[in-house]
């Protein structure tokens, strides 16, 4: 658990190190919820007008685990619509799972704990509602677990309060 605390502090430091950047979309930082295969807390902070760092602290109830993901994302206006942005990016994750629920090879369960690292990609669409300072969006986030596990697709909807 000490590793988890250190990673959370490091994630917070990276996300808030560049406060003050103003994005094309009109906000610099957003904090909210992400609901999908892996649900949890999401924080996005713009470090340039078209680039952001997003941190996701998620849980997967099916596998009883926690995952910390950090992504670097590029943003651009979508469909010539003010407030609508599409984004894509790359990053990585580290996850901690209960082996009893993570494995299921031939209906045999393993009782060890699993720590996995991996590579993540993301492609999404986000809309900034200026009247109420919120964004809503959807994304697809493929990832690959290394050394255990394989590749997976994570799709999600999110809502963030922005400032």
PyMOL commands that place a pseudoatom at each C-alpha (Angstrom):
pseudoatom trace, name=CA, resn=UNK, resi=1, chain=A, elem=C, hetatm=0, pos=[0.000, 0.000, 0.000]
pseudoatom trace, name=CA, resn=UNK, resi=2, chain=A, elem=C, hetatm=0, pos=[2.991, 2.316, 0.490]
pseudoatom trace, name=CA, resn=UNK, resi=3, chain=A, elem=C, hetatm=0, pos=[3.660, 2.088, -3.249]
pseudoatom trace, name=CA, resn=UNK, resi=4, chain=A, elem=C, hetatm=0, pos=[0.075, 3.141, -3.950]
pseudoatom trace, name=CA, resn=UNK, resi=5, chain=A, elem=C, hetatm=0, pos=[0.455, 6.231, -1.729]
pseudoatom trace, name=CA, resn=UNK, resi=6, chain=A, elem=C, hetatm=0, pos=[3.714, 7.235, -3.427]
pseudoatom trace, name=CA, resn=UNK, resi=7, chain=A, elem=C, hetatm=0, pos=[2.163, 6.827, -6.870]
pseudoatom trace, name=CA, resn=UNK, resi=8, chain=A, elem=C, hetatm=0, pos=[-0.859, 8.916, -5.896]
pseudoatom trace, name=CA, resn=UNK, resi=9, chain=A, elem=C, hetatm=0, pos=[1.383, 11.726, -4.629]
pseudoatom trace, name=CA, resn=UNK, resi=10, chain=A, elem=C, hetatm=0, pos=[3.509, 11.584, -7.787]
pseudoatom trace, name=CA, resn=UNK, resi=11, chain=A, elem=C, hetatm=0, pos=[0.376, 11.704, -9.973]
pseudoatom trace, name=CA, resn=UNK, resi=12, chain=A, elem=C, hetatm=0, pos=[-0.954, 14.727, -8.077]
pseudoatom trace, name=CA, resn=UNK, resi=13, chain=A, elem=C, hetatm=0, pos=[2.400, 16.504, -8.414]
pseudoatom trace, name=CA, resn=UNK, resi=14, chain=A, elem=C, hetatm=0, pos=[2.550, 15.938, -12.176]
pseudoatom trace, name=CA, resn=UNK, resi=15, chain=A, elem=C, hetatm=0, pos=[-1.039, 17.065, -12.715]
pseudoatom trace, name=CA, resn=UNK, resi=16, chain=A, elem=C, hetatm=0, pos=[-0.759, 20.289, -10.729]
pseudoatom trace, name=CA, resn=UNK, resi=17, chain=A, elem=C, hetatm=0, pos=[2.851, 21.269, -11.536]
pseudoatom trace, name=CA, resn=UNK, resi=18, chain=A, elem=C, hetatm=0, pos=[1.862, 23.444, -14.491]
pseudoatom trace, name=CA, resn=UNK, resi=19, chain=A, elem=C, hetatm=0, pos=[-1.128, 25.357, -13.120]
pseudoatom trace, name=CA, resn=UNK, resi=20, chain=A, elem=C, hetatm=0, pos=[-2.083, 28.382, -15.142]
pseudoatom trace, name=CA, resn=UNK, resi=21, chain=A, elem=C, hetatm=0, pos=[-2.191, 26.986, -18.668]
pseudoatom trace, name=CA, resn=UNK, resi=22, chain=A, elem=C, hetatm=0, pos=[-5.357, 27.905, -20.542]
pseudoatom trace, name=CA, resn=UNK, resi=23, chain=A, elem=C, hetatm=0, pos=[-6.694, 25.470, -23.129]
pseudoatom trace, name=CA, resn=UNK, resi=24, chain=A, elem=C, hetatm=0, pos=[-8.404, 26.162, -26.436]
pseudoatom trace, name=CA, resn=UNK, resi=25, chain=A, elem=C, hetatm=0, pos=[-11.561, 24.782, -24.904]
pseudoatom trace, name=CA, resn=UNK, resi=26, chain=A, elem=C, hetatm=0, pos=[-11.603, 27.536, -22.283]
pseudoatom trace, name=CA, resn=UNK, resi=27, chain=A, elem=C, hetatm=0, pos=[-10.606, 25.707, -19.109]
pseudoatom trace, name=CA, resn=UNK, resi=28, chain=A, elem=C, hetatm=0, pos=[-7.336, 24.611, -17.561]
pseudoatom trace, name=CA, resn=UNK, resi=29, chain=A, elem=C, hetatm=0, pos=[-8.253, 21.845, -15.096]
pseudoatom trace, name=CA, resn=UNK, resi=30, chain=A, elem=C, hetatm=0, pos=[-11.171, 19.450, -14.765]
pseudoatom trace, name=CA, resn=UNK, resi=31, chain=A, elem=C, hetatm=0, pos=[-11.995, 16.949, -12.024]
pseudoatom trace, name=CA, resn=UNK, resi=32, chain=A, elem=C, hetatm=0, pos=[-14.763, 14.394, -12.302]
pseudoatom trace, name=CA, resn=UNK, resi=33, chain=A, elem=C, hetatm=0, pos=[-16.012, 10.859, -12.651]
pseudoatom trace, name=CA, resn=UNK, resi=34, chain=A, elem=C, hetatm=0, pos=[-15.421, 8.274, -15.355]
pseudoatom trace, name=CA, resn=UNK, resi=35, chain=A, elem=C, hetatm=0, pos=[-17.888, 5.449, -15.783]
pseudoatom trace, name=CA, resn=UNK, resi=36, chain=A, elem=C, hetatm=0, pos=[-17.107, 2.402, -17.873]
pseudoatom trace, name=CA, resn=UNK, resi=37, chain=A, elem=C, hetatm=0, pos=[-15.417, -0.962, -17.612]
pseudoatom trace, name=CA, resn=UNK, resi=38, chain=A, elem=C, hetatm=0, pos=[-12.981, 0.722, -15.236]
pseudoatom trace, name=CA, resn=UNK, resi=39, chain=A, elem=C, hetatm=0, pos=[-14.783, 3.436, -13.266]
pseudoatom trace, name=CA, resn=UNK, resi=40, chain=A, elem=C, hetatm=0, pos=[-13.291, 6.073, -11.045]
pseudoatom trace, name=CA, resn=UNK, resi=41, chain=A, elem=C, hetatm=0, pos=[-11.876, 9.544, -10.620]
pseudoatom trace, name=CA, resn=UNK, resi=42, chain=A, elem=C, hetatm=0, pos=[-10.431, 11.534, -13.530]
pseudoatom trace, name=CA, resn=UNK, resi=43, chain=A, elem=C, hetatm=0, pos=[-8.336, 14.711, -13.447]
pseudoatom trace, name=CA, resn=UNK, resi=44, chain=A, elem=C, hetatm=0, pos=[-7.300, 16.531, -16.624]
pseudoatom trace, name=CA, resn=UNK, resi=45, chain=A, elem=C, hetatm=0, pos=[-4.922, 19.496, -16.671]
pseudoatom trace, name=CA, resn=UNK, resi=46, chain=A, elem=C, hetatm=0, pos=[-3.844, 21.408, -19.758]
pseudoatom trace, name=CA, resn=UNK, resi=47, chain=A, elem=C, hetatm=0, pos=[-0.102, 22.042, -19.953]
pseudoatom trace, name=CA, resn=UNK, resi=48, chain=A, elem=C, hetatm=0, pos=[-0.348, 23.817, -23.337]
pseudoatom trace, name=CA, resn=UNK, resi=49, chain=A, elem=C, hetatm=0, pos=[-3.248, 25.221, -25.328]
pseudoatom trace, name=CA, resn=UNK, resi=50, chain=A, elem=C, hetatm=0, pos=[-3.659, 21.923, -27.187]
pseudoatom trace, name=CA, resn=UNK, resi=51, chain=A, elem=C, hetatm=0, pos=[-2.068, 19.377, -24.827]
pseudoatom trace, name=CA, resn=UNK, resi=52, chain=A, elem=C, hetatm=0, pos=[-3.190, 17.936, -21.516]
pseudoatom trace, name=CA, resn=UNK, resi=53, chain=A, elem=C, hetatm=0, pos=[-2.172, 15.388, -18.931]
pseudoatom trace, name=CA, resn=UNK, resi=54, chain=A, elem=C, hetatm=0, pos=[-4.965, 13.184, -17.626]
pseudoatom trace, name=CA, resn=UNK, resi=55, chain=A, elem=C, hetatm=0, pos=[-4.789, 11.035, -14.543]
pseudoatom trace, name=CA, resn=UNK, resi=56, chain=A, elem=C, hetatm=0, pos=[-7.321, 8.295, -13.888]
pseudoatom trace, name=CA, resn=UNK, resi=57, chain=A, elem=C, hetatm=0, pos=[-7.707, 6.441, -10.606]
pseudoatom trace, name=CA, resn=UNK, resi=58, chain=A, elem=C, hetatm=0, pos=[-10.053, 3.574, -11.397]
pseudoatom trace, name=CA, resn=UNK, resi=59, chain=A, elem=C, hetatm=0, pos=[-11.342, 0.339, -10.037]
pseudoatom trace, name=CA, resn=UNK, resi=60, chain=A, elem=C, hetatm=0, pos=[-12.604, -2.754, -11.755]
pseudoatom trace, name=CA, resn=UNK, resi=61, chain=A, elem=C, hetatm=0, pos=[-15.168, -4.438, -9.557]
pseudoatom trace, name=CA, resn=UNK, resi=62, chain=A, elem=C, hetatm=0, pos=[-15.025, -7.636, -11.607]
pseudoatom trace, name=CA, resn=UNK, resi=63, chain=A, elem=C, hetatm=0, pos=[-11.312, -8.163, -10.901]
pseudoatom trace, name=CA, resn=UNK, resi=64, chain=A, elem=C, hetatm=0, pos=[-11.219, -6.366, -7.524]
pseudoatom trace, name=CA, resn=UNK, resi=65, chain=A, elem=C, hetatm=0, pos=[-8.373, -4.067, -8.359]
pseudoatom trace, name=CA, resn=UNK, resi=66, chain=A, elem=C, hetatm=0, pos=[-7.189, -0.505, -8.561]
pseudoatom trace, name=CA, resn=UNK, resi=67, chain=A, elem=C, hetatm=0, pos=[-5.416, 1.086, -11.508]
pseudoatom trace, name=CA, resn=UNK, resi=68, chain=A, elem=C, hetatm=0, pos=[-3.559, 4.394, -11.785]
pseudoatom trace, name=CA, resn=UNK, resi=69, chain=A, elem=C, hetatm=0, pos=[-3.295, 5.679, -15.360]
pseudoatom trace, name=CA, resn=UNK, resi=70, chain=A, elem=C, hetatm=0, pos=[-1.473, 8.745, -16.678]
pseudoatom trace, name=CA, resn=UNK, resi=71, chain=A, elem=C, hetatm=0, pos=[-2.052, 9.905, -20.269]
pseudoatom trace, name=CA, resn=UNK, resi=72, chain=A, elem=C, hetatm=0, pos=[-0.591, 12.645, -22.461]
pseudoatom trace, name=CA, resn=UNK, resi=73, chain=A, elem=C, hetatm=0, pos=[-3.338, 13.930, -24.770]
pseudoatom trace, name=CA, resn=UNK, resi=74, chain=A, elem=C, hetatm=0, pos=[-3.449, 16.202, -27.825]
pseudoatom trace, name=CA, resn=UNK, resi=75, chain=A, elem=C, hetatm=0, pos=[-6.673, 18.200, -28.369]
pseudoatom trace, name=CA, resn=UNK, resi=76, chain=A, elem=C, hetatm=0, pos=[-8.255, 19.807, -31.436]
pseudoatom trace, name=CA, resn=UNK, resi=77, chain=A, elem=C, hetatm=0, pos=[-11.608, 21.392, -32.256]
pseudoatom trace, name=CA, resn=UNK, resi=78, chain=A, elem=C, hetatm=0, pos=[-14.084, 18.860, -33.617]
pseudoatom trace, name=CA, resn=UNK, resi=79, chain=A, elem=C, hetatm=0, pos=[-16.596, 19.390, -36.414]
pseudoatom trace, name=CA, resn=UNK, resi=80, chain=A, elem=C, hetatm=0, pos=[-16.128, 23.208, -36.392]
pseudoatom trace, name=CA, resn=UNK, resi=81, chain=A, elem=C, hetatm=0, pos=[-18.225, 23.360, -33.209]
pseudoatom trace, name=CA, resn=UNK, resi=82, chain=A, elem=C, hetatm=0, pos=[-17.270, 25.693, -30.381]
pseudoatom trace, name=CA, resn=UNK, resi=83, chain=A, elem=C, hetatm=0, pos=[-16.616, 23.773, -27.156]
pseudoatom trace, name=CA, resn=UNK, resi=84, chain=A, elem=C, hetatm=0, pos=[-16.415, 20.372, -28.861]
pseudoatom trace, name=CA, resn=UNK, resi=85, chain=A, elem=C, hetatm=0, pos=[-12.950, 18.818, -28.841]
pseudoatom trace, name=CA, resn=UNK, resi=86, chain=A, elem=C, hetatm=0, pos=[-11.581, 15.497, -29.942]
pseudoatom trace, name=CA, resn=UNK, resi=87, chain=A, elem=C, hetatm=0, pos=[-8.423, 14.157, -28.366]
pseudoatom trace, name=CA, resn=UNK, resi=88, chain=A, elem=C, hetatm=0, pos=[-5.971, 11.297, -28.647]
pseudoatom trace, name=CA, resn=UNK, resi=89, chain=A, elem=C, hetatm=0, pos=[-2.991, 10.256, -26.604]
pseudoatom trace, name=CA, resn=UNK, resi=90, chain=A, elem=C, hetatm=0, pos=[-0.661, 7.706, -25.079]
pseudoatom trace, name=CA, resn=UNK, resi=91, chain=A, elem=C, hetatm=0, pos=[0.372, 6.820, -21.576]
pseudoatom trace, name=CA, resn=UNK, resi=92, chain=A, elem=C, hetatm=0, pos=[0.770, 4.048, -19.091]
pseudoatom trace, name=CA, resn=UNK, resi=93, chain=A, elem=C, hetatm=0, pos=[-0.737, 2.453, -16.038]
pseudoatom trace, name=CA, resn=UNK, resi=94, chain=A, elem=C, hetatm=0, pos=[0.088, 0.451, -12.956]
pseudoatom trace, name=CA, resn=UNK, resi=95, chain=A, elem=C, hetatm=0, pos=[-2.540, -1.815, -11.450]
pseudoatom trace, name=CA, resn=UNK, resi=96, chain=A, elem=C, hetatm=0, pos=[-3.025, -3.850, -8.305]
pseudoatom trace, name=CA, resn=UNK, resi=97, chain=A, elem=C, hetatm=0, pos=[-5.474, -6.778, -8.365]
pseudoatom trace, name=CA, resn=UNK, resi=98, chain=A, elem=C, hetatm=0, pos=[-6.550, -9.662, -6.142]
pseudoatom trace, name=CA, resn=UNK, resi=99, chain=A, elem=C, hetatm=0, pos=[-5.257, -12.772, -7.911]
pseudoatom trace, name=CA, resn=UNK, resi=100, chain=A, elem=C, hetatm=0, pos=[-8.255, -14.808, -6.772]
pseudoatom trace, name=CA, resn=UNK, resi=101, chain=A, elem=C, hetatm=0, pos=[-10.517, -12.689, -8.985]
pseudoatom trace, name=CA, resn=UNK, resi=102, chain=A, elem=C, hetatm=0, pos=[-8.004, -11.685, -11.680]
pseudoatom trace, name=CA, resn=UNK, resi=103, chain=A, elem=C, hetatm=0, pos=[-7.205, -15.189, -12.923]
pseudoatom trace, name=CA, resn=UNK, resi=104, chain=A, elem=C, hetatm=0, pos=[-9.692, -17.711, -14.240]
pseudoatom trace, name=CA, resn=UNK, resi=105, chain=A, elem=C, hetatm=0, pos=[-7.806, -20.331, -16.245]
pseudoatom trace, name=CA, resn=UNK, resi=106, chain=A, elem=C, hetatm=0, pos=[-9.965, -23.435, -16.504]
pseudoatom trace, name=CA, resn=UNK, resi=107, chain=A, elem=C, hetatm=0, pos=[-11.954, -22.343, -13.448]
pseudoatom trace, name=CA, resn=UNK, resi=108, chain=A, elem=C, hetatm=0, pos=[-8.862, -22.520, -11.238]
pseudoatom trace, name=CA, resn=UNK, resi=109, chain=A, elem=C, hetatm=0, pos=[-8.265, -19.463, -9.093]
pseudoatom trace, name=CA, resn=UNK, resi=110, chain=A, elem=C, hetatm=0, pos=[-4.937, -18.237, -7.797]
pseudoatom trace, name=CA, resn=UNK, resi=111, chain=A, elem=C, hetatm=0, pos=[-4.567, -16.631, -4.391]
pseudoatom trace, name=CA, resn=UNK, resi=112, chain=A, elem=C, hetatm=0, pos=[-1.650, -14.295, -5.098]
pseudoatom trace, name=CA, resn=UNK, resi=113, chain=A, elem=C, hetatm=0, pos=[-1.850, -10.562, -5.634]
pseudoatom trace, name=CA, resn=UNK, resi=114, chain=A, elem=C, hetatm=0, pos=[-1.147, -9.216, -9.091]
pseudoatom trace, name=CA, resn=UNK, resi=115, chain=A, elem=C, hetatm=0, pos=[0.793, -6.068, -9.925]
pseudoatom trace, name=CA, resn=UNK, resi=116, chain=A, elem=C, hetatm=0, pos=[0.783, -5.137, -13.570]
pseudoatom trace, name=CA, resn=UNK, resi=117, chain=A, elem=C, hetatm=0, pos=[2.089, -2.262, -15.614]
pseudoatom trace, name=CA, resn=UNK, resi=118, chain=A, elem=C, hetatm=0, pos=[1.086, -1.448, -19.122]
pseudoatom trace, name=CA, resn=UNK, resi=119, chain=A, elem=C, hetatm=0, pos=[0.707, 0.846, -22.086]
pseudoatom trace, name=CA, resn=UNK, resi=120, chain=A, elem=C, hetatm=0, pos=[-2.486, 2.816, -22.762]
pseudoatom trace, name=CA, resn=UNK, resi=121, chain=A, elem=C, hetatm=0, pos=[-3.879, 4.738, -25.695]
pseudoatom trace, name=CA, resn=UNK, resi=122, chain=A, elem=C, hetatm=0, pos=[-6.937, 6.975, -25.764]
pseudoatom trace, name=CA, resn=UNK, resi=123, chain=A, elem=C, hetatm=0, pos=[-9.271, 8.466, -28.357]
pseudoatom trace, name=CA, resn=UNK, resi=124, chain=A, elem=C, hetatm=0, pos=[-12.192, 10.603, -27.237]
pseudoatom trace, name=CA, resn=UNK, resi=125, chain=A, elem=C, hetatm=0, pos=[-14.641, 13.423, -27.758]
pseudoatom trace, name=CA, resn=UNK, resi=126, chain=A, elem=C, hetatm=0, pos=[-15.426, 16.066, -25.136]
pseudoatom trace, name=CA, resn=UNK, resi=127, chain=A, elem=C, hetatm=0, pos=[-17.922, 18.947, -24.952]
pseudoatom trace, name=CA, resn=UNK, resi=128, chain=A, elem=C, hetatm=0, pos=[-17.460, 21.941, -22.651]
pseudoatom trace, name=CA, resn=UNK, resi=129, chain=A, elem=C, hetatm=0, pos=[-20.768, 23.330, -21.343]
pseudoatom trace, name=CA, resn=UNK, resi=130, chain=A, elem=C, hetatm=0, pos=[-19.859, 26.946, -20.553]
pseudoatom trace, name=CA, resn=UNK, resi=131, chain=A, elem=C, hetatm=0, pos=[-23.127, 27.883, -18.788]
pseudoatom trace, name=CA, resn=UNK, resi=132, chain=A, elem=C, hetatm=0, pos=[-22.442, 25.323, -16.110]
pseudoatom trace, name=CA, resn=UNK, resi=133, chain=A, elem=C, hetatm=0, pos=[-18.691, 24.726, -15.851]
pseudoatom trace, name=CA, resn=UNK, resi=134, chain=A, elem=C, hetatm=0, pos=[-18.758, 21.047, -16.796]
pseudoatom trace, name=CA, resn=UNK, resi=135, chain=A, elem=C, hetatm=0, pos=[-17.497, 18.856, -19.599]
pseudoatom trace, name=CA, resn=UNK, resi=136, chain=A, elem=C, hetatm=0, pos=[-19.110, 15.657, -20.786]
pseudoatom trace, name=CA, resn=UNK, resi=137, chain=A, elem=C, hetatm=0, pos=[-17.411, 13.158, -23.016]
pseudoatom trace, name=CA, resn=UNK, resi=138, chain=A, elem=C, hetatm=0, pos=[-16.824, 9.656, -24.214]
pseudoatom trace, name=CA, resn=UNK, resi=139, chain=A, elem=C, hetatm=0, pos=[-13.639, 7.785, -24.968]
pseudoatom trace, name=CA, resn=UNK, resi=140, chain=A, elem=C, hetatm=0, pos=[-12.173, 4.472, -25.941]
pseudoatom trace, name=CA, resn=UNK, resi=141, chain=A, elem=C, hetatm=0, pos=[-8.982, 3.466, -24.147]
pseudoatom trace, name=CA, resn=UNK, resi=142, chain=A, elem=C, hetatm=0, pos=[-7.191, 0.347, -25.382]
pseudoatom trace, name=CA, resn=UNK, resi=143, chain=A, elem=C, hetatm=0, pos=[-4.482, -0.968, -23.070]
pseudoatom trace, name=CA, resn=UNK, resi=144, chain=A, elem=C, hetatm=0, pos=[-1.974, -3.768, -22.825]
pseudoatom trace, name=CA, resn=UNK, resi=145, chain=A, elem=C, hetatm=0, pos=[-0.968, -5.325, -19.498]
pseudoatom trace, name=CA, resn=UNK, resi=146, chain=A, elem=C, hetatm=0, pos=[2.668, -6.346, -19.128]
pseudoatom trace, name=CA, resn=UNK, resi=147, chain=A, elem=C, hetatm=0, pos=[3.860, -8.933, -18.024]
pseudoatom trace, name=CA, resn=UNK, resi=148, chain=A, elem=C, hetatm=0, pos=[0.585, -10.699, -17.152]
pseudoatom trace, name=CA, resn=UNK, resi=149, chain=A, elem=C, hetatm=0, pos=[-2.637, -10.389, -19.045]
pseudoatom trace, name=CA, resn=UNK, resi=150, chain=A, elem=C, hetatm=0, pos=[-3.315, -9.283, -22.551]
pseudoatom trace, name=CA, resn=UNK, resi=151, chain=A, elem=C, hetatm=0, pos=[-4.833, -6.416, -24.441]
pseudoatom trace, name=CA, resn=UNK, resi=152, chain=A, elem=C, hetatm=0, pos=[-8.212, -4.981, -23.571]
pseudoatom trace, name=CA, resn=UNK, resi=153, chain=A, elem=C, hetatm=0, pos=[-10.616, -2.227, -24.666]
pseudoatom trace, name=CA, resn=UNK, resi=154, chain=A, elem=C, hetatm=0, pos=[-12.028, 0.155, -22.101]
pseudoatom trace, name=CA, resn=UNK, resi=155, chain=A, elem=C, hetatm=0, pos=[-14.840, 2.461, -23.192]
pseudoatom trace, name=CA, resn=UNK, resi=156, chain=A, elem=C, hetatm=0, pos=[-16.253, 5.089, -20.870]
pseudoatom trace, name=CA, resn=UNK, resi=157, chain=A, elem=C, hetatm=0, pos=[-18.341, 8.199, -20.390]
pseudoatom trace, name=CA, resn=UNK, resi=158, chain=A, elem=C, hetatm=0, pos=[-17.092, 11.006, -18.188]
pseudoatom trace, name=CA, resn=UNK, resi=159, chain=A, elem=C, hetatm=0, pos=[-18.285, 14.232, -16.592]
pseudoatom trace, name=CA, resn=UNK, resi=160, chain=A, elem=C, hetatm=0, pos=[-15.905, 16.817, -15.097]
pseudoatom trace, name=CA, resn=UNK, resi=161, chain=A, elem=C, hetatm=0, pos=[-16.249, 20.053, -13.167]
pseudoatom trace, name=CA, resn=UNK, resi=162, chain=A, elem=C, hetatm=0, pos=[-13.836, 22.521, -14.779]
pseudoatom trace, name=CA, resn=UNK, resi=163, chain=A, elem=C, hetatm=0, pos=[-12.061, 25.645, -13.578]
for i in range(1, 163): cmd.bond("trace and resi %d" % i, "trace and resi %d" % (i + 1))
show_as sticks, trace
zoom trace
